[in-house]
Amino acid sequence: MLGGTGYILTNAHVGQYFLLTDQGVSCTIRIGSPARVAYRAALAFIPAPWIRDNATVLEQNAPSGTGERDFAILAVTKSATASPLPTAFPGLTLAFSTLPPGTPVVIASYGAQFLEFNQIETALSPTVVFGSIYKLFTFGTNTVDVLSVSGSIAAQEGSSGGGVIGGDGMLEGDITTSAVTGDTSTRSLSAITSEYIRREYAAETGSTLDILLVTPLAEAIATFALSAPALEAILLAAH
């Protein structure tokens, strides 16, 4: 969760499924340990350039990429259980700058590579480990867009959308890519940085992410819904 108001940061390669809910695709938000269905949600933002550049990802068994623009923001719409929505959600704040290499961080995700399907359904628990920032990378020339973290058990399939968290409790990055072969201690795991997400959101919308996060959820969903049909059409045309 971002900011505790019901917004959820995830990957575009996950968020794209929410564009297809009128095609029989059902999406729910799971929380806790073991993960359990808790909420329904809708898209509040997904980068249109990512959809245009990655429209065939849905049909790929093992998609790969750099992580560029691979983020999406969901907004909780209602409870998926008999329990009412909480008055506030636990959440993290996106960092404004990126910590330097060597800085200790916490990596949190729902890694699922070593689980059977029925275990993913009933016994999926968070993977939370300590690590450190290894290197910083850029998609351009002088911006800090991607960070990699030292190898750990979090470097596995299913970790996409997980977070890299600094010692100050700020969210430093959104996990997008990971090597999925070899011992996990030797694998690479990368995340697009929070400052990159802020910058890309502003470039596409002309507004700031902080403004979105204080916008009523229903209003943000309705605003994005105006552009959603065109993005859905791109996905459907590619399949």
C-alpha positions as CSV (number, residue, x, y, z in Angstrom):
1,M,0.0,0.0,0.0
2,L,1.1,3.6,-0.6
3,G,0.3,6.2,1.9
4,G,-2.2,4.1,3.8
5,T,-5.2,5.5,1.8
6,G,-6.0,2.4,-0.3
7,Y,-3.6,2.8,-3.3
8,I,-1.4,-0.1,-4.2
9,L,1.8,0.0,-6.2
10,T,2.4,-3.0,-8.4
11,N,4.0,-3.9,-11.7
12,A,2.4,-3.0,-15.1
13,H,2.8,-6.7,-16.1
14,V,0.5,-7.5,-13.2
15,G,-1.7,-4.4,-13.4
16,Q,-2.5,-5.1,-17.1
17,Y,-4.9,-7.9,-16.0
18,F,-7.2,-5.3,-14.5
19,L,-7.8,-3.9,-18.0
20,L,-9.4,-7.2,-18.9
21,T,-12.0,-7.5,-16.1
22,D,-14.8,-7.2,-18.7
23,Q,-13.3,-10.2,-20.6
24,G,-13.9,-12.6,-17.7
25,V,-10.6,-11.9,-15.9
26,S,-11.1,-11.8,-12.1
27,C,-8.5,-10.0,-10.0
28,T,-8.4,-9.8,-6.2
29,I,-6.0,-8.4,-3.6
30,R,-4.5,-10.9,-1.2
31,I,-2.8,-9.9,2.1
32,G,-1.3,-11.5,5.2
33,S,0.5,-14.7,6.0
34,P,-0.7,-17.0,4.6
35,A,-2.0,-14.7,1.8
36,R,-5.8,-14.5,1.8
37,V,-8.2,-12.7,-0.4
38,A,-9.1,-9.4,1.2
39,Y,-10.0,-6.6,-1.4
40,R,-11.2,-5.8,-4.8
41,A,-9.4,-3.1,-6.7
42,A,-9.3,-1.2,-10.0
43,L,-6.6,0.6,-12.0
44,A,-5.9,4.2,-11.1
45,F,-2.9,4.4,-13.4
46,I,-0.7,2.3,-15.8
47,P,1.7,3.8,-18.3
48,A,0.2,3.8,-21.7
49,P,3.7,3.5,-23.4
50,W,4.3,0.2,-21.4
51,I,1.1,-1.2,-22.8
52,R,2.0,-0.2,-26.3
53,D,5.5,-1.7,-26.1
54,N,4.5,-4.9,-24.2
55,A,1.1,-5.8,-25.6
56,T,2.2,-9.4,-26.2
57,V,3.6,-10.1,-22.7
58,L,0.4,-11.9,-21.7
59,E,1.0,-14.7,-24.1
60,Q,4.6,-15.2,-23.1
61,N,5.6,-18.1,-20.8
62,A,8.7,-16.4,-19.6
63,P,8.6,-12.7,-20.4
64,S,11.8,-10.7,-19.9
65,G,12.5,-7.0,-19.9
66,T,14.4,-4.1,-18.3
67,G,11.6,-3.0,-16.0
68,E,11.3,0.4,-17.8
69,R,7.8,1.9,-17.0
70,D,6.8,-1.5,-15.4
71,F,4.7,-0.1,-12.7
72,A,1.0,0.4,-12.1
73,I,-1.2,1.9,-9.3
74,L,-4.4,0.2,-8.1
75,A,-7.1,1.6,-5.9
76,V,-9.1,-0.5,-3.5
77,T,-12.8,-0.5,-4.4
78,K,-14.4,-2.8,-1.8
79,S,-13.9,-5.7,0.6
80,A,-13.8,-9.1,-1.0
81,T,-15.0,-10.7,2.3
82,A,-17.7,-10.1,4.8
83,S,-15.4,-7.8,6.7
84,P,-15.8,-4.0,6.0
85,L,-12.9,-2.0,4.6
86,P,-10.5,-0.6,7.3
87,T,-10.7,3.1,8.0
88,A,-6.9,3.2,7.2
89,F,-4.5,0.8,5.4
90,P,-0.9,0.1,6.4
91,G,1.3,1.7,3.9
92,L,4.7,3.0,2.9
93,T,5.9,6.4,1.5
94,L,7.7,6.4,-1.8
95,A,11.3,7.8,-1.4
96,F,12.2,10.9,-3.3
97,S,15.9,9.9,-3.8
98,T,17.7,6.6,-3.9
99,L,20.1,5.3,-1.3
100,P,23.7,4.7,-2.4
101,P,25.3,1.3,-3.1
102,G,26.2,-0.6,0.1
103,T,23.2,0.7,2.0
104,P,21.3,-2.1,4.0
105,V,17.7,-2.6,2.9
106,V,14.8,-4.9,3.6
107,I,13.4,-6.9,0.6
108,A,9.7,-8.0,0.9
109,S,7.8,-10.0,-1.6
110,Y,5.6,-13.0,-2.1
111,G,8.1,-15.3,-3.8
112,A,6.4,-18.4,-5.2
113,Q,8.8,-20.2,-7.5
114,F,9.4,-23.1,-5.2
115,L,5.7,-23.7,-4.3
116,E,3.2,-26.0,-5.9
117,F,0.0,-24.5,-7.3
118,N,-2.1,-25.5,-4.4
119,Q,0.5,-24.0,-2.0
120,I,0.3,-20.7,-3.8
121,E,-3.5,-20.8,-3.3
122,T,-3.5,-21.8,0.4
123,A,0.0,-21.4,1.9
124,L,1.7,-18.4,0.3
125,S,3.6,-16.4,2.9
126,P,5.7,-13.2,2.6
127,T,9.4,-13.5,1.9
128,V,11.2,-10.9,4.0
129,V,14.9,-10.7,4.0
130,F,17.8,-8.3,4.7
131,G,20.1,-7.3,1.9
132,S,21.9,-4.3,0.5
133,I,21.9,-2.1,-2.6
134,Y,24.5,-3.5,-4.9
135,K,24.4,-1.2,-8.0
136,L,22.4,1.7,-9.5
137,F,21.5,1.9,-13.2
138,T,19.8,4.3,-15.6
139,F,17.5,4.1,-18.6
140,G,18.9,7.4,-19.8
141,T,22.1,9.2,-19.1
142,N,22.2,10.7,-15.6
143,T,19.1,9.6,-13.8
144,V,18.9,6.8,-11.1
145,D,16.2,4.5,-12.5
146,V,17.0,1.0,-11.3
147,L,18.7,-0.5,-8.3
148,S,19.9,-4.1,-7.9
149,V,20.2,-5.8,-4.5
150,S,22.4,-8.6,-3.3
151,G,21.3,-12.1,-4.0
152,S,18.8,-13.6,-1.5
153,I,15.8,-16.0,-1.3
154,A,13.7,-13.1,-2.6
155,A,15.3,-13.5,-6.0
156,Q,12.6,-15.8,-7.4
157,E,9.5,-15.9,-9.5
158,G,6.6,-14.2,-7.8
159,S,8.6,-11.4,-6.2
160,S,7.5,-8.9,-8.9
161,G,5.7,-6.0,-7.2
162,G,7.5,-6.5,-3.9
163,G,9.3,-3.7,-2.3
164,V,12.9,-2.6,-1.4
165,I,12.7,-0.7,1.9
166,G,15.3,1.5,3.5
167,G,16.1,1.8,7.1
168,D,14.0,4.9,7.4
169,G,10.9,3.0,6.3
170,M,10.7,4.6,2.9
171,L,10.0,2.5,-0.2
172,E,13.1,2.7,-2.3
173,G,12.0,0.5,-5.2
174,D,9.4,-1.7,-6.8
175,I,10.8,-5.2,-7.8
176,T,10.4,-5.8,-11.5
177,T,12.9,-8.4,-12.6
178,S,14.9,-11.3,-11.2
179,A,17.0,-14.1,-12.4
180,V,15.1,-17.4,-11.8
181,T,17.8,-20.0,-12.3
182,G,20.7,-21.1,-10.1
183,D,21.1,-20.7,-6.4
184,T,19.2,-17.7,-5.1
185,S,22.3,-16.4,-3.3
186,T,23.9,-15.8,-6.7
187,R,20.9,-14.4,-8.6
188,S,20.3,-10.8,-9.5
189,L,17.2,-8.9,-8.4
190,S,16.3,-5.5,-9.7
191,A,13.8,-2.8,-8.8
192,I,12.8,0.4,-10.5
193,T,13.5,3.2,-8.1
194,S,10.8,5.3,-6.4
195,E,12.3,8.4,-7.8
196,Y,12.0,6.9,-11.3
197,I,8.3,6.0,-10.6
198,R,7.6,9.6,-9.4
199,R,9.4,11.0,-12.5
200,E,7.6,8.8,-15.0
201,Y,4.2,9.4,-13.5
202,A,4.7,13.1,-13.7
203,A,6.0,13.0,-17.3
204,E,2.9,11.1,-18.5
205,T,0.2,12.8,-16.4
206,G,1.6,16.3,-15.9
207,S,0.8,15.9,-12.2
208,T,2.6,14.5,-9.2
209,L,2.1,11.1,-7.6
210,D,1.5,12.8,-4.2
211,I,-1.6,14.5,-5.7
212,L,-2.9,11.2,-6.9
213,L,-2.4,9.6,-3.4
214,V,-4.7,12.2,-1.8
215,T,-7.3,12.0,-4.5
216,P,-10.5,10.0,-3.5
217,L,-10.2,6.5,-4.8
218,A,-13.4,6.5,-6.8
219,E,-12.4,9.8,-8.5
220,A,-9.0,8.4,-9.5
221,I,-10.6,5.2,-10.9
222,A,-13.2,7.2,-12.8
223,T,-10.5,9.4,-14.3
224,F,-8.4,6.5,-15.5
225,A,-11.4,4.7,-16.8
226,L,-11.6,7.3,-19.6
227,S,-8.4,6.0,-21.1
228,A,-8.8,2.3,-20.2
229,P,-10.8,1.2,-23.2
230,A,-8.1,2.3,-25.6
231,L,-5.4,0.4,-23.6
232,E,-7.6,-2.7,-23.4
233,A,-8.1,-2.6,-27.2
234,I,-4.3,-2.6,-27.6
235,L,-4.0,-5.8,-25.5
236,L,-6.9,-7.5,-27.3
237,A,-5.6,-6.7,-30.7
238,A,-2.3,-8.3,-29.8
239,H,-4.0,-11.5,-28.9
